[in-house]
Amino acid sequence: MEIAIIGAGMGGLTAGIALKKFGHQVTIYEQAEQILPVGAAISLWSNGVKCLNYLGLTEQVAKLGGQMDNLAYIDGLSGEIMTQFSLAPLIEEVGQRPYPVSRAELQNMLMDAFGRQEIQLGKKMVSIADNGQYVEIGFQDGSNARAELLIGADGTHSMTRQYVLGEQVERRYAGYVNWNGLIEISKDLAPAKQWTTFVGEGKRASLMPVADQRFYFFFDVPLPVGLENNRTEYKTLLKQYFSGWCPPVQHLIDSIDEQKTNRVEIHDIEPFTQFYKGRVVILGDAAHSTTPDIGQGGCQAMEDSIYLSRALQINTLGLEDALKRYQNKRNERANELVLRARKRCDVTHMKDEQITQAWYDDLRKEQGPHIMKGIISNIVGNPLD
Ligand SMILES: Cc1cc2nc3c(=O)[nH]c(=O)nc-3n(C[C@H](O)[C@H](O)[C@H](O)COP(=O)(O)OP(=O)(O)OC[C@H]3O[C@@H](n4cnc5c(N)ncnc54)[C@H](O)[C@@H]3O)c2cc1C
């Protein structure tokens, strides 16, 4: 089949690689002239890693991944360890290590695996017309393309979603701002092979190892939406928001490079169930946009891609049947994870002070199994289990 994918993010690229393996003729159209991933890094949980392993990228992704052996929560103000444990039981249960990876490196690896020559950059899709036999795609530069199937992997502001649903849905502000970046591993910050999270006052400062002796760091602060975003003030503001927090958090703020730090106001989208119309289908953030609180947005985009390509491969009753199977299977799981992330987000970011305080108290009693059970429940149920 001739397939056009809109968007060269992790969803579009993973789908492209999978569909090419099944013999389809795939072109990816990307609006950006140059691919610059938003955000510094991402935690690829074991379900996301399994999707890439399935596509033959086992060694490549392992090379990019940090060694995350342990997990710890620290009281951000006092510096006292609330809980600290090995992730070995989780890895053993799900059968695959999670890998925090640099986004730019993941993007490059996926682009190489797909084939850069079949990615058309500077192609912003502005119109979709489905005549039942094929889809005609119009681009901002005046050019057109034709495909038997159009896959909208065009992210949270998706135009394809608007076409499929017949309306543009509003994004919902989740109530907090996230700053993130990469920094050299140092023992003044946290142990090198540990995912360390400092919590308190509904805020977080977190460090995860990625390859080449780097930590992916992020800060979360509950704040109103739409505040001024001035890069040169990031350190001053973070010092203010984390005033009185323990020395590693102060050291982290002192060490960041404001020019290489990203600031994101976190949103999600109320789940919906329609993922296709005619010969047009959506996946990834276009289909289910989540807060990053359980680190599953990108992993779900990868699961969508594997499931969609397999649905097209193994069902022979026609395109409509395969797309319906994909839609029904995927909206059940992905939408459930959007709601789980939203719940986690509210607890972490002190939507209700009592609930967040109770969570902090639970962390002090935790020895690992309860937290790991939660993470495992996000990982299992993936299309490759
Ligand atoms: C702070 C933060 C932390 C996160 N952490 C994690 C994590 O730890 N683990 C995890 O799994 N997920 C995480 N996520 C979520 C993850 O980043 C997204 O779910 C993932 O990037 C979605 O991939 P996608 O391919 O669907 O969309 P995108 O990555 O947004 O890609 C969409 C692409 O489509 C292109 N495009 C859009 N419109 C058009 C058009 N009209 N024409 C042509 N091209 C177009 C865009 O330029 C873009 O390149 C995080 C998100 C944030 C904000």
The ligand as an ORCA input file, in Angstrom:
! r2SCAN-3c Opt
* xyz 0 1
  C       8.097     17.346     29.429
  C       7.720     16.073     28.752
  C       8.273     14.884     29.171
  C       7.913     13.675     28.566
  N       8.459     12.517     29.009
  C       8.111     11.349     28.436
  C       8.687     10.144     28.890
  O       9.506     10.138     29.794
  N       8.315      8.973     28.289
  C       7.406      8.945     27.244
  O       7.129      7.866     26.706
  N       6.833     10.104     26.808
  C       7.168     11.292     27.372
  N       6.612     12.452     26.919
  C       5.610     12.391     25.841
  C       6.253     12.310     24.456
  O       7.142     13.364     24.255
  C       5.166     12.355     23.393
  O       4.114     11.483     23.731
  C       5.742     11.949     22.032
  O       6.713     12.884     21.624
  C       4.624     11.850     20.998
  O       5.192     11.524     19.769
  P       4.386     11.821     18.423
  O       5.257     11.276     17.342
  O       2.990     11.370     18.545
  O       4.311     13.413     18.335
  P       5.482     14.491     18.217
  O       6.728     14.004     18.835
  O       4.903     15.774     18.729
  O       5.741     14.627     16.653
  C       4.793     15.223     15.791
  C       5.530     15.682     14.563
  O       4.566     16.103     13.599
  C       5.010     17.283     12.987
  N       3.805     17.980     12.468
  C       2.791     18.532     13.185
  N       1.866     19.063     12.385
  C       2.289     18.853     11.112
  C       1.761     19.179      9.827
  N       0.601     19.843      9.683
  N       2.470     18.819      8.720
  C       3.663     18.126      8.834
  N       4.208     17.830     10.024
  C       3.531     18.162     11.143
  C       5.716     18.050     14.105
  O       6.601     19.040     13.626
  C       6.418     16.897     14.825
  O       7.718     16.669     14.323
  C       6.957     13.669     27.510
  C       6.398     14.877     27.082
  C       6.774     16.068     27.691
  C       6.147     17.354     27.215
*
